[in-house]
Amino acid sequence: MTADATQISKPDPEFIFIVIISIVLAMVLSISLIIFETPKENFSTLEIVPESYSNFPQEKVSPYIMKIQSFEKGQTEYSADVFVNGLPRDHITFELNPGEVYEEKKILDISDIQLPAKVLIELKTPSNKYSAHYWLKKNT
């Protein structure tokens, strides 16, 4: 064997410095992408509280509770339209801050509605549309 083959070569200090800097920059870039590029959800929820209405109304009215919760990024304007069999019955507007809840009891006059009927709530924000419905049926 020659002396050259058994000799251990020393790593180049500039190469080690470049590798370390590259690893540090890659870690910083990865962490910043995780922190700053994670999309924040921008949505709301619409619920017709199940215990608040009856599918078989006893009278000529249909009470229900509408509940909206905001998970938007900032203060949001809402517009809600209520339809019975496609006919407009009610319209409301309100604003919510993130995390706030709007809950209101409503009473629909259904004296001129033929059953079965679909009660539909359409909620609109500047960026999304939501809907929920329930059915009114004859008690046979």
C-alpha positions as CSV (number, residue, x, y, z in Angstrom):
1,M,0.0,0.0,0.0
2,T,1.0,3.5,-0.7
3,A,1.0,6.2,1.8
4,D,-1.6,8.1,-0.2
5,A,-4.3,5.3,0.1
6,T,-4.0,5.0,3.9
7,Q,-3.9,8.7,4.5
8,I,-7.2,10.2,5.9
9,S,-8.2,13.3,4.1
10,K,-9.3,16.3,6.2
11,P,-12.7,17.9,5.1
12,D,-12.6,21.3,3.6
13,P,-13.7,23.9,6.2
14,E,-15.4,26.0,3.6
15,F,-17.5,23.0,2.5
16,I,-18.6,22.2,6.1
17,F,-19.5,25.9,6.6
18,I,-21.7,25.9,3.4
19,V,-23.4,22.7,4.4
20,I,-24.2,24.0,7.9
21,I,-25.5,27.3,6.5
22,S,-27.7,25.4,4.0
23,I,-29.2,23.3,6.7
24,V,-30.0,26.3,9.0
25,L,-31.6,28.2,6.1
26,A,-33.7,25.2,5.1
27,M,-34.9,24.8,8.7
28,V,-35.8,28.5,8.9
29,L,-37.6,28.4,5.6
30,S,-39.6,25.3,6.6
31,I,-40.6,26.7,9.9
32,S,-41.7,30.0,8.4
33,L,-43.8,28.2,5.8
34,I,-45.5,26.1,8.4
35,I,-46.3,29.2,10.6
36,F,-47.2,31.8,8.0
37,E,-48.7,29.7,5.2
38,T,-51.1,27.7,7.2
39,P,-54.5,28.9,6.0
40,K,-56.9,30.1,8.6
41,E,-60.5,28.8,8.2
42,N,-63.0,31.5,7.3
43,F,-66.5,30.1,7.8
44,S,-69.7,30.4,9.8
45,T,-72.2,27.8,11.0
46,L,-76.0,27.9,10.5
47,E,-78.3,25.7,12.6
48,I,-82.0,25.3,13.0
49,V,-82.1,24.1,16.6
50,P,-83.8,20.7,16.4
51,E,-85.8,20.9,19.6
52,S,-87.2,24.3,18.6
53,Y,-89.5,23.2,15.8
54,S,-92.0,20.5,15.0
55,N,-92.4,18.8,11.7
56,F,-96.1,18.4,12.5
57,P,-97.4,21.9,13.4
58,Q,-100.5,21.9,15.6
59,E,-101.4,25.5,14.8
60,K,-101.1,27.8,11.9
61,V,-97.6,28.9,13.0
62,S,-94.2,27.3,12.9
63,P,-91.8,28.5,15.6
64,Y,-88.1,27.7,15.3
65,I,-84.8,29.0,16.6
66,M,-82.1,30.0,14.2
67,K,-78.5,29.9,15.5
68,I,-75.4,31.3,13.7
69,Q,-71.9,31.2,15.0
70,S,-69.0,33.2,13.3
71,F,-65.6,31.7,12.7
72,E,-64.7,34.5,10.3
73,K,-61.4,36.4,10.5
74,G,-63.1,39.8,11.3
75,Q,-66.4,41.4,11.8
76,T,-68.8,40.0,9.2
77,E,-72.2,41.2,7.8
78,Y,-74.8,38.5,7.5
79,S,-78.0,38.4,5.5
80,A,-80.6,35.7,6.0
81,D,-83.7,34.9,3.9
82,V,-86.4,32.5,5.0
83,F,-88.6,30.8,2.4
84,V,-91.6,28.5,2.7
85,N,-92.1,26.4,-0.4
86,G,-89.9,28.8,-2.3
87,L,-91.9,31.9,-1.2
88,P,-90.0,34.6,0.8
89,R,-91.3,35.0,4.3
90,D,-88.6,36.8,6.3
91,H,-85.4,38.7,5.8
92,I,-82.9,39.7,8.5
93,T,-79.5,41.3,8.5
94,F,-76.9,41.5,11.4
95,E,-73.2,41.6,12.1
96,L,-71.1,39.3,14.2
97,N,-67.5,39.4,15.4
98,P,-65.3,36.3,15.4
99,G,-66.6,33.8,17.9
100,E,-70.0,35.5,18.5
101,V,-73.3,33.7,18.3
102,Y,-76.6,35.1,16.9
103,E,-79.6,33.2,18.2
104,E,-83.2,34.2,17.7
105,K,-86.6,32.6,18.0
106,K,-88.7,33.2,14.9
107,I,-92.4,32.4,14.3
108,L,-93.6,31.7,10.8
109,D,-97.2,32.3,9.8
110,I,-98.2,29.2,7.8
111,S,-101.9,29.7,7.7
112,D,-101.9,30.1,3.9
113,I,-99.4,27.3,3.3
114,Q,-100.4,23.9,2.0
115,L,-98.6,21.0,3.7
116,P,-96.2,19.4,3.1
117,A,-93.9,22.4,3.0
118,K,-90.2,23.1,3.1
119,V,-88.9,25.8,5.3
120,L,-85.5,27.0,4.0
121,I,-83.1,29.4,5.5
122,E,-80.4,30.9,3.2
123,L,-77.6,32.7,5.0
124,K,-75.1,34.9,3.1
125,T,-71.8,36.4,4.1
126,P,-69.6,38.5,1.7
127,S,-67.6,35.3,0.9
128,N,-70.0,32.3,1.5
129,K,-73.5,31.0,1.3
130,Y,-75.1,28.5,3.8
131,S,-78.5,26.9,3.9
132,A,-80.6,24.8,6.3
133,H,-84.1,23.5,6.1
134,Y,-86.8,21.5,7.7
135,W,-90.1,20.0,6.5
136,L,-93.7,20.7,7.7
137,K,-96.1,17.8,7.3
138,K,-99.7,17.1,8.0
139,N,-100.3,15.1,11.2
140,T,-102.3,12.2,9.9
